[in-house]
Amino acid sequence: LAVDTAADMSSVVAEPLDLVRLSLDERILVKLRGDRDLRGRLHAYDQHLNMVLGDVEETVTTIEMDEETYEEIIKTSKRQIDMLFVRGDGVILVSPPLRTA
């Protein structure tokens, strides 16, 4: 027998930003333009997907061409950032944390 409670109704996803709302204070993955990935705790967001993330790991992927062999060399660099403001127009994807039922 299922009983609807206020808590159950607050976890309903009716529109895309609801999924982001349910990820508040959780660790999320944000993919940005320019081959940048951010993993951090979502503290705040708005309708433009401007976000404030805490305890962030930024990964930047660059592709260089070897001038002798013409092979692509893929390099990644990582850095830790305590608090970060992300401008929403650079956001490509927001992935909420994995939820197990």
C-alpha positions as CSV (number, residue, x, y, z in Angstrom):
1,L,0.0,0.0,0.0
2,A,1.5,3.3,-1.1
3,V,0.9,6.5,0.9
4,D,1.5,9.9,-0.7
5,T,3.3,12.2,1.7
6,A,4.5,15.8,1.4
7,A,8.1,14.4,1.1
8,D,7.0,12.1,-1.7
9,M,5.4,15.0,-3.6
10,S,8.5,17.1,-3.2
11,S,10.6,14.6,-5.0
12,V,8.4,14.6,-8.1
13,V,10.1,15.7,-11.3
14,A,7.6,17.7,-13.4
15,E,10.1,19.9,-15.3
16,P,13.8,19.8,-16.1
17,L,14.9,22.2,-13.3
18,D,13.1,20.0,-10.7
19,L,15.9,17.4,-11.3
20,V,18.5,20.1,-10.5
21,R,16.5,21.2,-7.4
22,L,16.6,17.6,-6.1
23,S,20.3,17.7,-6.5
24,L,20.8,20.6,-4.1
25,D,23.6,19.8,-1.5
26,E,24.6,16.7,-3.5
27,R,27.7,16.1,-5.6
28,I,26.9,16.6,-9.4
29,L,28.8,16.5,-12.7
30,V,28.6,19.6,-14.9
31,K,30.0,19.5,-18.4
32,L,30.9,22.9,-19.8
33,R,31.9,24.2,-23.2
34,G,35.6,23.9,-24.0
35,D,36.0,20.3,-22.8
36,R,35.7,21.2,-19.1
37,D,34.1,19.0,-16.5
38,L,33.2,20.0,-13.0
39,R,32.4,17.6,-10.1
40,G,31.2,19.3,-7.0
41,R,28.5,19.9,-4.4
42,L,25.6,22.0,-5.7
43,H,24.9,24.9,-3.3
44,A,22.7,27.1,-5.4
45,Y,21.3,27.6,-8.9
46,D,18.9,29.8,-10.9
47,Q,16.7,29.4,-14.0
48,H,19.7,30.3,-16.2
49,L,21.7,27.4,-14.7
50,N,24.1,29.8,-13.1
51,M,25.4,27.6,-10.2
52,V,27.5,27.8,-7.1
53,L,29.5,24.7,-6.5
54,G,31.6,23.8,-3.5
55,D,34.5,21.3,-3.1
56,V,35.0,21.3,-6.9
57,E,37.3,19.1,-9.0
58,E,37.8,20.7,-12.5
59,T,39.1,18.5,-15.3
60,V,40.2,20.2,-18.5
61,T,40.8,18.0,-21.6
62,T,43.0,19.3,-24.4
63,I,43.9,17.6,-27.7
64,E,47.2,18.4,-29.2
65,M,48.7,17.3,-32.6
66,D,52.1,15.7,-32.6
67,E,53.9,17.6,-35.4
68,E,56.1,14.6,-36.4
69,T,53.6,11.8,-36.4
70,Y,50.4,13.8,-36.7
71,E,48.9,11.8,-33.9
72,E,46.4,13.3,-31.5
73,I,47.7,13.6,-28.0
74,I,44.9,13.9,-25.4
75,K,46.0,15.6,-22.1
76,T,43.9,16.2,-19.0
77,S,44.7,18.5,-16.2
78,K,42.9,18.6,-12.9
79,R,42.6,21.1,-10.1
80,Q,40.7,21.5,-6.8
81,I,38.6,24.6,-6.1
82,D,36.9,25.3,-2.8
83,M,34.0,27.4,-4.1
84,L,33.1,28.2,-7.7
85,F,30.5,30.3,-9.5
86,V,29.5,28.7,-12.9
87,R,27.9,30.9,-15.5
88,G,24.9,29.1,-17.0
89,D,25.5,29.9,-20.6
90,G,28.6,27.6,-20.6
91,V,26.7,24.6,-19.2
92,I,26.1,21.7,-21.6
93,L,25.0,19.0,-19.2
94,V,24.1,18.6,-15.5
95,S,24.2,15.1,-14.2
96,P,22.6,14.4,-10.8
97,P,24.0,11.9,-8.4
98,L,23.2,8.2,-8.9
99,R,20.1,7.3,-6.9
100,T,19.5,3.7,-5.9
101,A,16.0,2.7,-5.1
